Amino acid sequence: MNEQKTGKSKLDKGIFRAVKKDGTVYYRASLTYRGKHISLDSYRDAGQAHSAYEEGIRLLNDSSLSLKSYRETSSLSFEKWVCLLNFREGSTLGTIYMGQQLLSPRHTMY
């Protein structure tokens, strides 16, 4: 079937269109790394989802990126950034970044 018959447009790799029960359209970003499917998050528009996908791929493949590389303007949440770093480094036991390092830059430790 072509796009006109289905009403669908082609999205970038790793981006999927979804619809909430109320009819609101949103876009899911995900990727596959080392044979594992990783959901990145959902976004209001395809462009935001694509940015998250690209950032996830970059994070998983660029060993120079670390927790210190995270910025508030990132397309990915800090928590997802930590998860991807853990996965890249091969941690299967859970979070390898502990204590204050795990806190988002917008959080403080008491």
C-alpha positions in Angstrom: 0.0 0.0 0.0 1.2 3.5 -0.7 1.2 6.4 1.7 -1.9 8.0 0.2 -4.0 4.9 0.7 -2.9 4.4 4.3 -2.8 8.0 5.4 0.6 7.3 6.9 3.9 9.2 6.2 7.3 7.6 6.5 9.0 8.4 9.8 12.7 8.3 10.6 14.3 5.1 11.8 13.4 4.4 15.5 10.3 6.7 15.5 6.8 5.3 15.8 3.5 7.2 15.7 1.0 6.4 18.4 -2.4 7.6 19.4 -3.7 8.1 23.0 -7.3 7.1 23.9 -8.4 10.7 23.6 -7.1 10.9 20.0 -3.9 12.8 20.8 -1.0 11.8 18.5 2.4 11.3 20.0 5.7 9.7 18.8 7.7 7.0 20.5 11.5 6.8 20.1 13.3 3.5 20.5 16.4 1.8 19.3 18.1 -1.6 19.2 21.5 -2.1 20.7 23.3 -5.4 21.1 20.1 -7.2 20.2 18.0 -5.5 22.8 15.1 -3.2 22.2 15.4 0.1 24.3 12.5 2.4 24.6 13.7 6.0 24.9 10.4 7.9 25.7 7.4 9.5 24.0 7.4 13.0 22.5 4.9 15.5 21.1 6.4 15.6 17.7 8.4 13.4 15.4 11.4 15.9 15.4 11.8 15.6 19.2 11.6 11.8 19.0 14.2 11.8 16.2 16.6 14.0 18.3 16.2 11.5 21.2 16.9 8.6 18.9 20.0 10.3 17.5 21.3 11.2 21.0 20.7 7.6 22.2 22.7 6.2 19.3 25.5 8.7 19.9 25.6 7.9 23.6 25.8 4.2 23.1 28.5 4.4 20.5 30.7 7.3 21.8 32.7 6.1 24.8 33.9 9.7 25.4 30.4 10.6 26.6 29.8 10.2 30.3 27.6 11.5 33.1 29.5 14.8 33.0 28.5 15.2 29.4 24.8 15.4 30.3 23.1 18.8 29.7 19.7 20.0 30.8 19.0 20.6 27.1 19.4 16.9 26.3 16.6 15.2 24.4 16.8 12.3 26.9 16.0 12.4 30.6 18.9 12.2 33.0 17.6 8.8 34.2 17.5 7.4 30.6 21.0 8.8 30.1 22.2 6.8 33.1 20.4 3.7 31.9 22.1 3.9 28.5 25.5 4.5 30.0 25.0 1.4 32.2 23.9 -0.6 29.2 26.8 0.6 27.1 29.3 -0.4 29.9 27.7 -3.9 30.2 26.0 -3.5 33.6 23.3 -6.1 34.1 23.1 -5.7 37.8 21.4 -2.4 37.8 22.7 1.1 38.2 26.5 1.4 38.4 26.4 5.1 39.0 25.6 5.5 42.7 25.2 8.3 45.2 25.4 11.9 44.2 26.5 11.0 40.7 23.1 9.4 40.1 21.3 12.6 40.9 20.2 14.8 38.1 22.0 18.2 38.0 18.7 19.8 38.9 18.5 17.8 42.2 20.5 18.4 45.3 21.5 15.9 48.0 20.5 16.6 51.6 
